[in-house]
Amino acid sequence: MNALARVPELLAQHLLLALAALLLGLAIALPLAVISARNRLVGRVALGFASLVQTIPSLALLALFYPILLSLSALVGGGIPALGFLPSLLALSLYALLPILRNGVTGLANIDPAVIEAADGVGMTAAQKLRLVEAPLTLPALMAGIRTAAVWTIGAATLSTTVGQPSLGDLIFAGLQTQNWSLVLTGCIAAAALALAVDGLLGLAEHGIAKRKRGLVWGSLGTLLVAMALALVPALPAARGTVTIGAWTARPKTGTSNIDPYSRASIARSGELPVGTGDGMTFAATTDDNRRVLDGRCDVTVKGVTPAARFWTLTVYDTRGHLVANSLQRYGFTSQEIVRGSDGAFEVRVSPRARAGNWLPTGGIDRYMLVLRLYDTPVGAGTRTQKDAPMPSITTAGCP
């Protein structure tokens, strides 16, 4: 259920990235194909470069853009992100070039010379000849290249997770790291289904072009655009910036370049290094489940299970974000050291006095907060309910 809950959010991010990369690839490849068909030297260089890109492993190409963008950002005084959407977009756009460019050049080169002579004979300009003669005759071959580029781009986009860009690869990598095979299967099936659906719709458009059925062409492309628009709704800037489950609240954008100004100011003041969106999620609680402020003089119980994660930590901080001083120097627990029950659940007592079992001292301060950090977890911005992500309950047992 956790995996399925994240699919819409990650599908939107995946589709946004793949669509942007395909459009950028088209914007570069189409004019380059026209120039290459008319200039043999340019064609050799362009096709050679596009072929060379295909020999570079996808993961290596994504990693290659990190130092490039980092150096470029330093040259212009900052402001160019070296991780996230931009390097993923550039790498995938390069991968989309070869099939579009090669099919475009081949389609233009295979046009019957007699047709070109006839166009010249009626006095067509170069622009008219391209628009009215060459483009329609090349379009079927070009559509085949676009279909190939779309499938390649959607498949390779799963690797964008490694550079901090959310995608369906989040499920695959989180599943591999936690040995949760349902996450791996969900991510693989969703990516494959998306690629097949896009390829099928583009195939209908290609068939419509070949048979000169405009209704089929516009219908399939319109369906694709509507499906993309619906899938991209969760990725719009208006999407929620916080995730709240019970007493726990997280801000997924804190670890991204889209962090809100208040969180940015808070991090700058505390010097905290936030958990990146590709690494995990940080939840904080300042009250119990009944909205009662966490008081260091009271006995508080944190009980239950956490969402799937390779590793997690539970830590006590004061309201300024500092560790709570105590003579035992005990500040929190990790998922590897905490004592659990036979059902896998745990119970942590947070109080000023020593307690049996999992105990965290508060030092008797007036207020504190609990911070739960989940690493390599499928929990994301689309998570909304306890059913999606089972968070531990927080109850106040008693106060002096």
C-alpha positions in Angstrom: 0.0 0.0 0.0 2.9 2.4 0.8 4.3 1.8 -2.7 1.0 2.3 -4.4 0.4 5.5 -2.5 3.6 7.0 -3.9 3.0 6.1 -7.5 0.8 9.1 -8.5 3.3 11.6 -7.1 6.4 9.9 -8.6 4.6 9.2 -11.9 4.0 12.9 -12.2 7.6 13.8 -11.5 8.7 11.0 -13.9 6.4 12.2 -16.7 7.4 15.8 -16.2 11.1 15.0 -16.6 10.6 12.6 -19.5 8.3 15.0 -21.4 10.7 18.0 -20.8 13.7 15.9 -22.0 11.8 14.7 -25.1 10.7 18.2 -26.0 14.2 19.6 -25.6 15.6 16.7 -27.6 13.1 17.5 -30.4 14.0 21.2 -30.3 17.7 20.3 -30.9 17.4 17.4 -33.2 14.8 18.7 -35.7 16.7 21.7 -37.0 20.0 19.7 -36.7 18.4 17.0 -38.9 17.5 19.6 -41.6 21.0 21.1 -41.6 22.6 17.6 -41.6 20.6 16.5 -44.6 21.9 19.4 -46.6 25.5 19.4 -45.3 27.3 16.1 -45.2 30.1 17.3 -42.9 27.6 18.6 -40.3 25.7 15.4 -40.6 28.7 13.2 -39.9 29.7 15.3 -36.9 26.1 15.5 -35.5 25.4 11.8 -35.9 28.9 10.9 -34.6 28.3 12.9 -31.4 24.8 11.5 -30.9 26.1 8.0 -31.4 29.0 8.7 -28.9 26.5 9.7 -26.3 24.8 6.3 -26.6 28.0 4.6 -25.7 28.2 6.3 -22.3 26.2 4.5 -19.5 23.2 6.4 -18.4 24.4 6.6 -14.8 27.8 7.9 -15.8 26.3 10.6 -18.0 24.1 11.8 -15.1 27.1 11.8 -12.8 29.2 13.6 -15.5 26.9 16.7 -15.4 27.5 17.2 -11.7 31.1 18.6 -11.9 30.2 20.4 -15.2 27.3 22.2 -13.7 29.2 22.8 -10.4 32.0 24.4 -12.3 29.6 26.5 -14.5 27.8 27.7 -11.4 31.1 28.8 -9.8 32.0 30.7 -13.0 28.7 32.7 -13.1 28.6 33.3 -9.3 26.2 30.5 -8.3 22.6 29.8 -9.0 22.9 26.8 -11.3 21.8 23.5 -9.5 24.2 20.6 -10.0 21.7 18.1 -8.7 18.0 17.4 -9.3 16.0 18.3 -12.4 18.6 20.2 -14.5 21.3 17.5 -14.8 18.6 14.9 -15.4 17.0 17.0 -18.1 20.3 17.6 -19.9 21.4 13.9 -19.8 18.1 12.5 -21.0 17.8 15.1 -23.8 21.2 13.9 -25.1 19.9 10.3 -25.0 16.9 11.3 -27.0 18.9 12.9 -29.9 20.1 9.9 -31.8 16.9 8.2 -32.9 15.2 11.5 -33.8 18.2 12.9 -35.6 19.0 9.6 -37.5 15.4 9.0 -38.6 15.1 12.7 -39.6 18.2 12.7 -41.7 17.3 9.3 -43.3 13.8 10.4 -44.1 15.0 13.6 -45.8 17.8 11.7 -47.7 15.3 9.1 -49.1 12.9 11.6 -50.6 12.6 11.0 -54.4 14.8 13.6 -56.2 12.0 13.9 -58.8 9.7 15.3 -56.1 12.3 17.9 -55.1 12.7 18.9 -58.7 9.0 19.3 -59.1 8.8 21.5 -56.1 11.7 23.6 -57.5 9.9 23.7 -60.8 6.8 25.3 -59.5 8.9 28.0 -57.8 8.7 27.0 -54.2 11.1 28.7 -51.8 13.3 26.6 -49.5 11.0 27.2 -46.6 7.9 26.3 -48.6 9.6 23.1 -49.9 10.5 22.1 -46.4 7.0 22.7 -45.0 4.9 21.5 -47.8 7.0 18.7 -49.3 9.9 17.4 -47.3 8.3 17.6 -43.8 5.1 15.6 -44.7 7.2 12.9 -46.6 9.7 12.6 -43.7 7.1 12.6 -40.9 6.4 8.8 -40.8 10.1 8.0 -40.4 10.5 10.8 -37.9 7.6 9.5 -35.8 9.3 6.1 -35.5 12.4 7.9 -34.1 10.3 9.9 -31.7 8.7 6.7 -30.4 12.1 5.2 -29.8 13.3 8.3 -28.1 10.2 8.4 -25.8 10.7 4.9 -24.6 14.4 5.3 -24.1 13.8 8.6 -22.1 11.1 7.1 -19.9 13.2 4.1 -19.1 16.4 6.0 -18.4 14.5 8.6 -16.2 14.4 6.0 -13.4 18.1 6.6 -12.9 17.5 10.3 -12.1 16.9 9.3 -8.5 20.6 8.9 -8.1 21.1 12.7 -8.7 18.3 13.8 -6.4 15.4 14.0 -9.0 12.2 12.2 -7.8 11.0 9.6 -10.2 9.6 6.1 -10.3 13.2 5.1 -9.7 12.7 6.1 -6.0 10.6 3.0 -5.5 13.1 0.8 -7.3 16.2 2.0 -5.4 14.4 2.1 -2.0 13.2 -1.4 -2.6 16.7 -2.6 -3.5 18.2 -1.0 -0.4 15.6 -2.3 2.0 15.1 -5.6 0.2 11.4 -4.7 -0.2 10.7 -6.4 -3.5 7.1 -5.1 -3.7 8.6 -1.6 -4.1 10.9 -2.8 -6.8 8.1 -4.5 -8.7 5.8 -1.5 -8.3 8.4 0.9 -9.7 9.4 -1.4 -12.6 5.8 -2.1 -13.6 4.8 1.6 -13.4 7.7 2.7 -15.5 7.1 -0.1 -18.1 3.4 0.7 -18.2 4.1 4.4 -18.8 6.5 3.6 -21.6 4.1 1.2 -23.3 1.2 3.7 -23.0 3.1 6.6 -24.5 4.6 4.4 -27.2 1.1 3.0 -28.0 -0.4 6.5 -28.4 2.5 7.7 -30.5 2.1 4.6 -32.6 -1.5 5.5 -33.3 -0.4 8.9 -34.3 2.2 7.4 -36.6 -0.4 5.1 -38.2 -2.7 8.1 -38.7 0.1 10.0 -40.4 0.8 7.1 -42.7 -2.9 6.6 -43.6 -3.5 10.4 -43.7 -6.2 10.1 -41.0 -6.0 13.5 -39.2 -8.7 12.5 -36.7 -6.6 9.5 -35.5 -3.5 11.7 -35.3 -5.1 14.5 -33.3 -7.1 12.1 -31.2 -4.1 10.0 -30.1 -1.9 13.1 -29.5 -4.7 14.8 -27.6 -5.2 11.8 -25.4 -1.5 11.8 -24.6 -1.6 15.5 -23.8 -4.6 15.1 -21.5 -3.1 12.1 -19.8 0.1 14.1 -19.2 -1.8 17.1 -17.9 -3.8 14.9 -15.4 -0.7 13.1 -14.3 1.3 16.3 -13.8 -1.2 17.9 -11.5 0.6 16.6 -8.3 3.8 18.1 -9.6 2.5 21.7 -10.0 4.0 24.4 -7.8 0.6 24.6 -6.0 1.1 21.1 -4.6 1.2 20.9 -0.8 4.5 21.8 0.8 4.0 19.8 4.0 3.1 16.2 5.0 1.2 15.8 8.3 0.3 12.4 9.8 -1.0 12.5 13.3 1.3 14.6 15.4 4.2 14.3 12.9 4.9 16.9 10.2 7.5 16.9 7.4 8.5 19.4 4.8 9.6 17.4 1.7 11.0 20.5 -0.1 13.4 21.3 2.7 16.0 19.1 1.1 15.5 20.6 -2.4 16.2 23.9 -4.2 12.5 24.7 -3.9 12.7 25.1 -0.1 10.4 27.8 1.3 11.9 31.0 2.7 11.0 30.2 6.3 12.6 26.8 6.3 15.7 28.3 4.5 16.1 30.9 7.2 15.6 28.3 10.0 18.3 26.1 8.5 20.7 29.0 8.0 20.3 30.0 11.6 20.7 26.4 13.0 23.4 25.3 10.6 21.5 22.0 10.2 22.2 19.9 7.1 18.7 18.8 5.9 18.0 15.3 4.5 17.9 15.5 0.7 14.7 14.5 -1.1 16.4 11.6 -2.7 17.8 10.3 0.7 14.8 10.3 2.9 12.3 12.3 4.9 12.4 14.1 8.3 9.3 14.3 10.5 9.1 16.5 13.6 6.5 16.5 16.5 6.1 19.3 19.1 2.8 17.9 20.5 1.3 14.6 21.3 -1.6 13.1 19.3 -4.1 15.1 21.4 -2.3 18.4 20.5 -0.8 18.7 23.9 2.6 20.4 23.9 5.5 18.0 24.7 6.6 18.9 28.2 9.9 17.6 29.5 8.4 17.2 33.0 5.9 14.7 31.8 6.0 11.0 30.9 5.4 10.6 27.1 5.2 7.4 25.2 6.1 6.9 21.6 4.7 3.6 20.4 4.1 1.7 17.2 6.0 1.2 13.9 7.6 3.4 11.3 7.1 3.4 7.5 9.4 1.2 5.5 12.9 2.5 5.6 16.5 1.2 5.4 17.4 3.1 8.5 15.8 5.6 10.9 16.6 7.7 13.9 14.5 9.1 16.7 16.0 12.1 18.5 15.0 14.6 21.3 15.8 18.3 20.7 14.9 21.5 22.5 12.8 24.1 20.7 15.9 25.8 19.3 17.0 22.6 17.6 19.8 21.7 20.0 20.3 18.3 21.6 18.8 18.1 25.1 21.7 18.0 27.6 21.7 15.1 30.1 24.3 13.3 32.2 23.9 10.0 30.3 24.5 11.7 27.0 21.6 9.7 25.6 19.9 11.7 22.8 18.1 9.2 20.7 17.7 5.7 19.2 18.3 4.2 15.8 16.4 1.4 14.1 19.3 -0.9 14.7 19.6 -0.6 18.5 16.0 -0.1 19.6 14.3 -2.9 21.5 11.2 -4.2 19.8 8.3 -6.5 20.6 7.6 -9.8 18.9 5.3 -8.0 16.4 8.1 -5.6 15.4 6.6 -2.6 17.2 8.6 -0.6 19.7 7.8 1.6 22.7 9.9 4.5 23.8 9.4 6.3 27.1 10.4 10.0 27.0 10.6 11.4 30.6 12.8 13.2 33.1 13.2 10.1 35.2 14.7 6.7 34.2 12.4 4.1 32.8 12.8 0.5 31.9 13.3 -0.4 28.3 13.7 2.2 25.6 14.1 5.5 27.6 15.1 9.0 26.4 15.8 11.6 29.1 14.3 15.1 28.7 16.4 16.8 31.4 13.1 18.3 32.8 13.0 21.1 30.2 9.7 22.9 29.6 9.3 22.0 25.9 11.0 19.8 23.5 10.4 18.2 20.1 10.9 14.7 18.7 12.5 14.3 15.3 12.1 11.1 13.3 14.4 10.7 10.2 13.6 8.0 7.7 16.4 7.1 5.2 15.8 5.4 1.9 12.0 5.3 2.4 9.1 5.3 -0.1 7.3 8.0 2.0 7.0 11.3 0.0 5.0 14.4 -0.6 2.1 12.3 -1.8 1.7 10.5 1.5 -1.2 11.8 3.5 -2.7 9.2 5.9 -1.7 6.8 8.6 -2.7 4.0 6.1 -0.2 5.3 3.6 2.6 5.6 6.2 2.1 4.1 9.7 3.7 6.6 12.1 4.2 5.9 15.8 1.6 7.3 18.2 2.6 9.9 20.8 0.7 10.0 24.1 1.2 11.9 27.4 0.9 9.4 30.2 1.2 11.7 33.1 2.6 14.9 34.5 3.8 15.8 38.0 
